[in-house]
Amino acid sequence: MVEFLIVHNEPEQARLLIDQVMAIEPEQRAAFDEGRRLAEDGIRSRPRWLTQETLGWTSATLGLS
C-alpha cells in the first residue's frame, strides 16, 4: 500500500499509513527500525514480504520518515 501511494504521488498519505501501523503495532518497532537500517546500509534487496522489516526498508528506500 505504501508503494501504491507513492506511485500515485501521495507521499504524505504513505507516511501517515506507516505512522498508523506503528501506532497499532508498537511491538514491531524494532523490526521496522532494522529494515530501515538495512536500506540505509545499502542492502538493495527487499527483506521478506509482509514483515515489519519490509515496511521499514521500503520507507527508507522511498525517502519516507
Summary of the structure (lengths in Angstrom):
residues: 65
radius of gyration: 10.9
end to end distance: 15.8
largest distance: 29.6
contacts: 176
relative contact order: 0.21
helix: 69%
strand: 0%
